[in-house]
Structure formats: C-alpha cells, structure tokens
Amino acid sequence: MKKLKNTAIILTGVLALTAVAPLAASATPSTGIETNDQSIHEVEINSPSDYIKWLKGKDGAEETLQQFSDLSESDQDKFVKYINDPEINKTLVDAMATSNGEKVSLYGGDVTVTATQEQSKPVKISPQVADYAVSQRATSTILGVDVVQVSERVEYRVEGTSSNQRVSQVLNGGGTINRYWVPMGRMDVKDDKGYVNSSGKLAVQRSVFTTSFVHPKLGATIGTNTFVIYGNVKGQLDSWVFN
C-alpha cells in the first residue's frame, strides 16, 4: 500500500505519457503498448449549473448527473470547489492505491474510494479446457457523486486435469475508463499485452492510466498509475495491484 504521491504542478498544459516497465517478478510480456481508451475534457466549470450543463452533453453521464442534481445547493457549491482543485483530482485516482480492496474515506468523508471484483462463469471448451474472465473495478466519489471509475480485466484459457491445471494463454483484456467526469481533466489508458507468468499458474494483465488536470492558473497536474490483475487456474481473481 503506497502513500499518496505529492502533486506535481508544471507550467505547461502538455500531457506527458510515461510507459512503466512490467513487474520484475513475472515473466516478460510481449512487447508493445497500445492505446485503449481516453477521456479528454479540459473545460472550466464555475458553478453548479455549469457542471449540470456539461454533464448533459456527455454520453453515459446520466447517473452522475442525477447524483449531482440530488445534492443540496450548498453541497453542489462544495462539489464545484472540489472538482476544480488539482490536489483533489490527483487524489481521486491515487487514493485507489491505498484501498487494498477496502473503502477509503478522505477529506472528512467527502471523497471515497471503493473497489469491487467480478468473475465470469467458466466457458467449457472441452473436458480439460475452459475459458475464464476476471476483473477489478475501482470507483472514486465526491460527496457521493461517482466521478472516476476505472477497471482492469483479463480473459484467459486454462487447460489440464483438476490436479494439473495451467494457464495456456491470455485471450483478451485491458483497462477501461468507465467514468471520468472531471471537466478540466484528461485520462488515458494504455495496455500491455497480457501474458502467462513463468509458473503457468497466473494470467496477467497490466495497464497504465495517465491523468492530467489542467488548471487555468496553475498549469497541469500529471499522475501515472498502473493497474495489474492476476487470474488463477480456478478462474478466480488471485490478486491485483493499483499503484
């Protein structure tokens, strides 16, 4: 569990993407990182009505719009101050690294982070071959309003008898930006190619999420986080890391 990183303020609004090397403890994945998704906004919000108008123009923002509309006027004003704060916006992502799967509460409970996992039922290819999929999702909220949600997923094949199973290949997977309703922010995700670890017992998928919050006076706050999940031969999420 890592402590939150200090906010790095720079004078330009240029987003720098930095690729991070794969975990040393695992087998080396295939080379190449591909852009999977991105969410770019960089719009200044000065009032609750500005935020409502902005959300109404975004596909998939209906739930967040309803949550924000349900807040009291004073909480809406407080929310706008938070959403314009570079440190808060860095925290929205970095706090996920402290959750360890449990709920994290910050700023007197105004900012929270929760994490949930999912696993699909096995798809039997033959008596000794089955496909599995596991995922981990992390959500950050401000005053109960869902603002950031990212997830990591790995789909893989397991072969062998019950006493001698192994992961034969990673079929698909990667990171997804489910929600990023930060008007002056940008988020990108790049995926490593999924791979089987050296023991043959784990399917590994890793993605790099990069955020940039552009403040009109302070410039850009940039943060890079990696999301790694491990699926085991039982079709379960063996472990995950977000740091």
PLY file of the C-alpha trace (Angstrom):
ply
format ascii 1.0
element vertex 243
property float x
property float y
property float z
element edge 242
property int vertex1
property int vertex2
end_header
0.00 0.00 0.00
1.61 3.21 -1.13
1.08 6.67 0.26
-0.49 9.28 -1.98
2.01 10.92 -4.26
2.72 14.64 -3.97
1.01 16.77 -6.57
3.35 17.81 -9.35
2.45 21.22 -10.80
4.03 22.19 -14.07
3.70 25.38 -16.10
2.58 23.86 -19.38
-0.62 22.06 -20.24
1.10 19.37 -22.26
0.31 15.79 -21.23
3.37 13.55 -20.87
2.78 9.82 -21.14
5.38 7.59 -19.48
5.45 3.84 -20.06
6.35 1.81 -16.98
8.30 -1.46 -17.18
6.40 -4.71 -16.39
6.64 -6.25 -12.93
10.03 -7.87 -12.47
8.61 -10.81 -10.55
6.62 -12.03 -13.56
7.58 -13.38 -16.93
8.25 -10.71 -19.54
5.12 -9.93 -21.61
5.15 -9.41 -25.34
6.47 -6.02 -26.31
4.29 -3.11 -27.29
1.72 -0.99 -25.51
-1.39 0.12 -27.31
-3.77 2.97 -26.55
-7.04 1.52 -25.36
-9.19 4.48 -24.42
-9.09 8.09 -23.41
-11.29 10.75 -21.87
-10.42 14.38 -22.59
-12.35 17.36 -21.27
-10.37 20.41 -20.11
-13.41 22.67 -19.67
-13.64 25.23 -16.88
-16.63 24.94 -14.52
-17.59 27.95 -12.39
-20.98 26.99 -10.96
-23.27 24.01 -10.31
-25.34 24.97 -13.36
-22.17 24.85 -15.48
-21.48 21.30 -14.29
-25.07 20.20 -14.92
-24.98 21.65 -18.42
-21.64 19.98 -19.09
-22.82 16.56 -17.88
-25.96 16.77 -20.01
-23.72 16.86 -23.07
-21.87 13.66 -22.12
-23.00 10.18 -23.16
-23.24 7.83 -20.19
-23.26 10.59 -17.56
-26.93 10.21 -16.64
-26.31 8.51 -13.28
-23.68 11.03 -12.21
-25.97 13.87 -13.33
-28.78 12.51 -11.18
-26.48 12.09 -8.16
-25.22 15.64 -8.52
-28.73 17.06 -9.01
-29.86 15.35 -5.79
-27.26 17.25 -3.73
-28.28 20.30 -1.72
-27.32 23.70 -3.12
-24.56 24.08 -0.54
-23.13 20.64 -1.37
-23.29 21.41 -5.08
-21.23 24.55 -4.47
-18.80 22.50 -2.37
-18.58 19.88 -5.11
-17.65 22.52 -7.72
-14.80 23.72 -5.48
-13.56 20.15 -5.17
-13.82 19.38 -8.88
-11.69 22.48 -9.63
-8.98 21.57 -7.10
-5.85 19.96 -8.63
-4.96 18.14 -5.40
-8.42 16.63 -5.10
-8.35 15.45 -8.68
-4.96 13.80 -8.20
-6.37 12.14 -5.09
-9.36 10.73 -6.98
-7.02 8.33 -8.78
-4.12 7.99 -6.35
-6.42 7.06 -3.45
-7.24 3.84 -5.27
-3.70 2.72 -4.47
-4.47 2.87 -0.74
-7.76 1.00 -0.84
-6.40 -2.58 -0.85
-9.93 -3.64 -1.76
-11.48 -1.78 1.16
-13.37 1.51 1.26
-11.18 4.59 1.70
-12.59 7.81 3.12
-10.76 11.15 2.79
-11.43 14.85 3.37
-13.85 14.15 6.20
-15.67 11.54 4.14
-16.30 13.87 1.20
-14.03 11.78 -1.07
-14.36 7.98 -1.05
-12.86 5.09 -2.98
-14.40 1.63 -3.29
-13.22 -1.47 -5.15
-15.20 -4.46 -6.42
-14.29 -7.60 -8.34
-16.14 -9.82 -10.77
-15.56 -13.25 -12.29
-17.48 -14.93 -15.06
-18.72 -18.48 -15.16
-16.32 -20.83 -16.98
-16.91 -21.49 -20.66
-16.15 -25.17 -21.23
-14.31 -25.82 -24.48
-13.69 -29.50 -23.70
-13.50 -31.64 -20.53
-9.96 -30.36 -19.90
-10.16 -26.83 -21.36
-12.11 -23.82 -20.06
-12.10 -20.06 -20.60
-12.35 -17.60 -17.72
-12.60 -13.85 -17.21
-11.91 -11.84 -14.05
-11.95 -8.10 -13.45
-11.38 -5.50 -10.77
-13.12 -2.12 -10.66
-12.32 0.98 -8.60
-14.63 3.98 -8.12
-13.93 7.41 -6.64
-16.72 9.70 -5.48
-17.05 13.31 -4.34
-19.91 13.89 -1.89
-21.45 10.63 -3.04
-21.27 11.53 -6.74
-19.44 8.99 -8.92
-16.68 10.92 -10.67
-13.98 8.43 -11.64
-14.32 4.72 -12.31
-11.69 2.51 -13.93
-11.46 -1.24 -14.36
-8.99 -3.92 -15.40
-9.98 -7.25 -16.98
-8.22 -10.39 -18.16
-9.73 -13.22 -20.21
-7.74 -16.44 -20.40
-7.75 -20.18 -21.11
-6.95 -22.95 -18.63
-6.03 -26.47 -19.68
-5.33 -29.76 -17.87
-6.86 -32.05 -15.28
-8.03 -30.77 -11.90
-4.74 -31.86 -10.30
-2.53 -30.42 -13.02
-4.03 -27.25 -14.46
-2.17 -24.44 -16.19
-3.00 -21.18 -17.91
-2.31 -21.83 -21.59
-2.92 -18.36 -22.98
-4.34 -14.90 -22.37
-7.21 -14.32 -24.79
-8.07 -10.68 -24.18
-8.11 -7.96 -21.55
-7.08 -4.45 -20.65
-8.02 -1.31 -18.82
-11.22 0.69 -19.28
-12.22 4.20 -18.27
-15.82 3.65 -17.24
-16.30 7.18 -15.91
-14.16 10.28 -15.83
-16.41 13.27 -15.19
-13.70 15.83 -14.44
-14.29 18.89 -16.66
-10.70 20.17 -16.60
-9.14 16.73 -16.76
-7.84 14.19 -19.19
-7.34 10.45 -18.68
-5.65 7.96 -20.99
-5.14 4.23 -20.61
-2.57 2.09 -22.41
-2.48 -1.70 -22.21
0.43 -4.09 -22.10
-0.16 -7.33 -23.95
-1.49 -9.88 -21.46
0.74 -12.84 -20.66
1.08 -16.04 -18.64
3.53 -15.88 -15.73
6.59 -18.14 -15.55
4.88 -20.76 -13.36
1.99 -21.11 -15.79
-0.47 -20.62 -12.95
-1.49 -16.98 -13.49
-2.84 -14.88 -16.34
-1.53 -11.33 -16.05
-2.90 -8.11 -17.49
-1.42 -4.67 -16.85
-2.46 -1.19 -17.96
-1.09 2.31 -17.41
-3.59 5.05 -16.57
-2.35 8.62 -17.00
-4.31 11.64 -15.80
-3.74 15.32 -16.43
-5.74 18.04 -14.72
-5.27 21.41 -16.41
-5.87 24.36 -14.09
-6.26 27.73 -15.85
-3.84 29.42 -13.42
-1.63 26.61 -12.09
-0.99 24.61 -15.22
-1.17 20.81 -15.35
-1.08 18.21 -12.61
0.06 14.88 -14.01
-0.18 11.45 -12.43
0.57 7.95 -13.71
-0.83 4.78 -12.12
-0.55 1.12 -13.08
-3.38 -1.39 -12.69
-2.41 -5.09 -12.71
-4.64 -8.11 -12.16
-3.82 -11.81 -11.88
-6.31 -14.56 -12.75
-5.59 -18.07 -11.44
-6.29 -21.57 -12.78
-9.51 -21.76 -10.73
-10.97 -18.85 -12.68
-10.64 -16.51 -9.72
-9.01 -13.11 -9.24
-5.83 -14.20 -7.48
-4.65 -10.65 -6.66
-4.50 -7.11 -8.03
-2.30 -4.05 -7.71
-3.09 -0.40 -8.35
-0.20 1.95 -7.64
0 1
1 2
2 3
3 4
4 5
5 6
6 7
7 8
8 9
9 10
10 11
11 12
12 13
13 14
14 15
15 16
16 17
17 18
18 19
19 20
20 21
21 22
22 23
23 24
24 25
25 26
26 27
27 28
28 29
29 30
30 31
31 32
32 33
33 34
34 35
35 36
36 37
37 38
38 39
39 40
40 41
41 42
42 43
43 44
44 45
45 46
46 47
47 48
48 49
49 50
50 51
51 52
52 53
53 54
54 55
55 56
56 57
57 58
58 59
59 60
60 61
61 62
62 63
63 64
64 65
65 66
66 67
67 68
68 69
69 70
70 71
71 72
72 73
73 74
74 75
75 76
76 77
77 78
78 79
79 80
80 81
81 82
82 83
83 84
84 85
85 86
86 87
87 88
88 89
89 90
90 91
91 92
92 93
93 94
94 95
95 96
96 97
97 98
98 99
99 100
100 101
101 102
102 103
103 104
104 105
105 106
106 107
107 108
108 109
109 110
110 111
111 112
112 113
113 114
114 115
115 116
116 117
117 118
118 119
119 120
120 121
121 122
122 123
123 124
124 125
125 126
126 127
127 128
128 129
129 130
130 131
131 132
132 133
133 134
134 135
135 136
136 137
137 138
138 139
139 140
140 141
141 142
142 143
143 144
144 145
145 146
146 147
147 148
148 149
149 150
150 151
151 152
152 153
153 154
154 155
155 156
156 157
157 158
158 159
159 160
160 161
161 162
162 163
163 164
164 165
165 166
166 167
167 168
168 169
169 170
170 171
171 172
172 173
173 174
174 175
175 176
176 177
177 178
178 179
179 180
180 181
181 182
182 183
183 184
184 185
185 186
186 187
187 188
188 189
189 190
190 191
191 192
192 193
193 194
194 195
195 196
196 197
197 198
198 199
199 200
200 201
201 202
202 203
203 204
204 205
205 206
206 207
207 208
208 209
209 210
210 211
211 212
212 213
213 214
214 215
215 216
216 217
217 218
218 219
219 220
220 221
221 222
222 223
223 224
224 225
225 226
226 227
227 228
228 229
229 230
230 231
231 232
232 233
233 234
234 235
235 236
236 237
237 238
238 239
239 240
240 241
241 242
